[in-house]
């Protein structure tokens, strides 16, 4: 969210004299996931004031309808007299007849601890502000203060990017900053370190030990320093600090969500049970957003609309390039090996490379799908298997291609990101996709910039990855002999056969055979299967290119079809030396510069 201290300083006098809306939240009924919120809005001039619950949340692009968890709404004037309340739509409350002040009170049910929703129980009060607090849209420029009535019996304390006023009262310069300020209230462990005069905090809510917190924080520090190297500097955090709000507890839901001076990190994995290694990837991704998204910000998301879905065609860059750097940073920071990093590229690459969806949408158009897929829900079945590639993954493999293409020309993606940072991040001038195109032309030349955008961004062609990976001593290969079916299949609940659980992929053997989601394969060429045998193992007994007779059921009716298995289109990534193929000195030098490792 865009609200810098320089802007804040310009209006210091105004903010000190402006009306202040005040909130108070209590958690006496935390065991039943309820919070009671009270708020006062003084110095009102309009007879009717509209209060709303947000329909979405910073970093999310779909609608989430937070009003569904609000009940027991009351409104009174300064003397406690009840006021008239009407409901113009499902998300709003109109209050009229006040005496210049409106007090509101309501109950919030909150039981999802992630980067979007709120969760209140006896372990914590995990608050995403749009999911928690009502707001008055026409009073959005007012200063706000919020008091958190913490459960002292549970040793709770407050962690947030909001500046403290006193005690457990915090402030925000306006509604926009308030909405962007998630808050974790729990008996968390706090770790901090200083970088270039800025404080980096880890507020870690977990059921582990202090020693585990110390070990994990060392990993966090390595990530922070490695990402600083990409841009050459940390952002100017508005109040001099940045806080990781990490919630690694059994009742959380796995997620990560960036904010201007903080980030939410949630996982059910404890540090002792795989989280020490597996949770750090979210740290890497979300902190990279402190530059790319929060300050290098798409014009299509500025300002963020809390009352409608937010659509942007730049998510392949904002989310996708951030995803490219996620594991690259872990490698540069020494948290995973070059071998682990390189071999780990295969999953994302194969998902994008083999997707039929690229024939329908380029990366910009794929980004437009975010309101339908970004934690969005729908009751009717959809055909995402064939029509959608995640902009996280699509942008990630394009980031890889751009980085290695630049390196073949003596350049690199880090320096391109630095240029974009200086032009649009430090200045906080929202960018367009055309601005990214022009910046690449400026950095790498008109021909290079036009070639990349015209082929891979405005169209959905794919680069020559074999040549690009070869330049850094990495082999891109397709294993021979692995049969390809083209759908996700698992043993049916009654063990009668293999059930197709998702839509079959266009042009795959399963698709061409007319098999569909929900079908149960009883046998192929009358070969029996063993209960518990995986479908991949079952397929290995059949020859590629051979016409196979498939018996299956659909809607309770037995049917037959024919299918021809083809080789798997998946690739593997390997360091050349691991395949007894000696990389050249130049390849190793390029790899060293790329991964920043010896």
Buried (B, 14 or more C-beta within 10 A) or exposed (E): BBBBEEEBEEBEEEBEEBEBBBBBBBBEEBEEBBBBBBBBBBEBEEEEBBBBBBBBBBBBBBBBBBBEBBEEBBBBBEEEEEBEBEEEEEBBBBBBBBEEBBBBBBBBBBBBBBBBBBBBBBBBBBBBBBBBBBBBEEBBBBBBBBBBBBBEEBEBBBBBBBBEEEEBBBBBBBBBBBBBBBBBBBEBBEBEBEBEEBBBBBBBBBEBEEEBBEEBBEBBBBBBBBBBEBBEBBBEBBEEBBBBBBBBBEBBBBBBBBBBBBBBBBBBBBBEEEBBBEBBBBBBBBBBBBBBBBBBBBBBBBEBEBEEBBBBBBBBBBBBBBBBBBBBBBBBBEBBBBBEBBBBBBEBBBBBBBBBBBEBBBBBBBBBBBBBBBBBEEEEEEEBBBBBBBBBBBBBBBBBBBBBBBBEEEBBBBBBBBBBBBBBBBEBBBBBBEBBBBBBBBBBEEEBBBBBBEBBBBEBEBBEBEEBBBBBBBBBEEEEEBBBBBBBBEBBEEEEBBBBEBBBBBEBBBBBBBBBBBBBBBBBEEEEBEEEEBBEEBBEEBEBEEEBEBBBBBEEEEBEBEBBBBBBBBBBBBBBEEEEEEBEEEBBEBBBEBBBBE
